[in-house]
């Protein structure tokens, strides 16, 4: 298949540091209906888990709170026309998103980001593959994906303004994972 996507940049936040958003999250967390973006997010998880299994690792468990925070995060970047882990002054952080779901800042997840620019009229085919390839080609991104210590993930994909922003969030099996978060786990697709 002819490669239609141009990967402009990727970045990562390691060590559980906080990252930022440009617009505040909605006041009441809701799960939107399934969309093409959600289907792409699920396909990214399927592909990442296949890579983990090839490495002899357990597949990630999908955490619905991480999925929701990842969608919020990606939407904020599209709406705010930015791509960064760092917040603009006065804008909420990933810890603020955690707070919307009842967690404290000690439980902020780790993050991978991808920005994909779309050509005029370009379809969304290939986004999942391009995203996983981008992370595989980046040692710092891949370190999180291939870590045996990380057990939960959530992916948010938002398409807007001729771009796609993908956020992948992670919680480890240790103290960075809120105990109550496990009730929002589900098997990967």
C-alpha positions in Angstrom: 0.0 0.0 0.0 1.3 3.4 -0.9 2.3 5.2 2.2 0.0 8.2 2.5 1.1 9.5 5.9 3.8 11.9 6.7 5.1 11.5 10.2 6.2 14.9 11.4 7.3 14.2 14.9 7.0 12.0 18.0 7.8 12.6 21.6 7.7 10.8 24.9 7.4 11.5 28.6 9.3 9.0 30.7 9.4 8.3 34.4 5.8 9.3 35.2 6.4 13.1 34.8 3.4 15.1 34.3 2.3 16.3 30.8 -0.2 19.0 29.8 -3.3 19.9 27.9 -4.5 23.1 26.4 -8.2 22.9 27.1 -9.8 21.6 30.3 -11.4 18.1 30.2 -15.2 17.8 30.3 -16.6 18.2 33.8 -18.3 14.7 33.6 -16.3 11.9 32.1 -18.3 10.1 29.5 -17.6 7.3 27.0 -18.4 8.5 23.5 -19.9 6.1 21.0 -17.5 4.1 19.0 -16.1 6.0 16.0 -13.5 5.6 13.4 -11.0 7.1 15.8 -11.9 4.5 18.4 -11.5 1.7 15.9 -8.0 3.0 15.0 -7.1 3.2 18.7 -8.2 -0.4 19.2 -6.2 -1.5 16.1 -3.1 0.2 17.6 -3.6 -1.8 20.8 -3.9 -5.0 18.8 -0.7 -4.3 16.9 1.2 -3.3 20.0 0.1 -6.4 21.8 1.2 -8.5 18.9 4.6 -6.9 19.1 4.7 -7.6 22.9 3.7 -11.2 22.5 6.5 -11.6 19.8 8.9 -10.4 22.5 7.6 -13.0 25.0 5.7 -10.3 27.1 2.2 -10.4 28.4 -0.2 -8.2 26.3 -1.3 -4.9 27.8 -4.6 -4.8 29.5 -6.8 -2.0 28.3 -7.9 0.4 31.0 -11.0 2.5 30.2 -9.8 5.4 32.3 -6.5 5.5 30.4 -8.5 5.3 27.1 -10.7 8.3 28.2 -7.7 10.4 29.4 -5.8 9.6 26.1 -8.9 10.8 24.0 -9.1 13.9 26.1 -5.4 14.5 25.7 -5.4 14.1 21.9 -8.6 16.2 21.6 -7.0 19.0 23.6 -4.0 19.1 21.2 -6.2 19.1 18.1 -8.5 21.8 19.5 -5.6 23.9 20.9 -3.6 23.5 17.6 -0.4 22.3 19.5 1.6 19.1 19.9 3.6 18.9 23.1 3.8 17.3 26.5 4.2 20.7 28.1 1.1 22.8 29.0 0.5 26.3 28.1 0.4 28.5 31.1 -2.9 28.0 33.0 -4.0 24.9 31.1 -4.6 21.6 32.7 -2.0 18.8 33.0 -2.4 15.1 32.7 -2.6 15.1 36.5 -5.7 17.3 36.1 -7.2 14.7 33.9 -6.5 12.1 36.6 -8.2 14.4 39.1 -11.3 14.4 36.9 -11.5 10.6 37.4 -10.8 10.8 41.1 -7.0 10.0 41.2 -4.3 12.2 42.7 -1.2 13.5 40.9 0.9 10.6 42.2 -0.9 8.4 39.7 -0.3 10.3 36.5 0.4 7.9 33.7 3.4 7.9 31.3 2.8 9.0 27.7 3.7 8.4 24.1 2.5 10.8 21.4 2.4 10.8 17.6 1.5 13.6 15.2 0.5 12.6 11.7 -0.3 15.2 9.0 -2.9 14.2 6.5 -2.8 15.2 2.8 -6.0 16.8 1.3 -8.6 14.1 0.9 -6.4 11.4 2.4 -8.1 8.4 4.0 -7.4 7.2 7.5 -6.1 3.8 6.3 -2.7 3.0 7.6 -2.7 5.3 10.7 -2.5 2.4 13.1 0.4 0.8 11.2 2.2 4.2 10.9 1.8 4.9 14.6 3.2 1.6 15.7 6.1 1.8 13.2 6.9 5.3 14.5 7.1 4.1 18.1 9.1 0.9 17.1 11.6 3.2 15.4 12.1 5.3 18.5 14.0 3.6 21.3 12.5 5.9 24.0 9.0 5.1 22.8 9.7 1.4 22.4 11.1 1.2 25.9 7.7 1.9 27.4 5.9 -0.5 25.0 8.4 -3.3 25.6 8.6 -2.9 29.3 7.6 -6.0 31.3 6.8 -3.7 34.2 4.0 -1.9 32.4 0.7 -3.7 32.4 -2.1 -1.2 31.4 -2.6 1.0 28.5 -5.1 3.3 26.8 -4.9 4.9 23.4 -6.8 8.0 22.1 -6.9 9.0 18.5 -8.4 12.3 17.3 -8.6 13.5 13.7 -9.0 17.2 13.1 -7.6 20.1 11.1 -5.9 17.8 8.6 -4.0 16.0 11.3 -4.2 13.0 13.5 -2.9 13.0 17.1 -2.4 9.7 18.9 -1.8 9.5 22.6 -0.9 6.3 24.4 -0.9 6.3 28.2 0.6 3.7 30.5 0.3 2.6 34.1 2.8 0.2 35.6 2.0 -2.7 38.0 3.5 -0.7 40.9 2.6 2.3 42.9 1.9 4.5 39.9 -1.3 2.6 39.3 -4.3 3.6 41.4 -5.8 0.6 43.1 -9.3 1.5 42.1 -8.2 1.8 38.4 -8.1 -2.0 38.0 -11.9 -2.1 38.1 -11.8 -0.3 34.7 -9.6 -2.9 33.0 -10.8 -5.1 30.2 -9.0 -7.6 27.9 -7.4 -6.1 24.9 -9.3 -6.5 21.6 
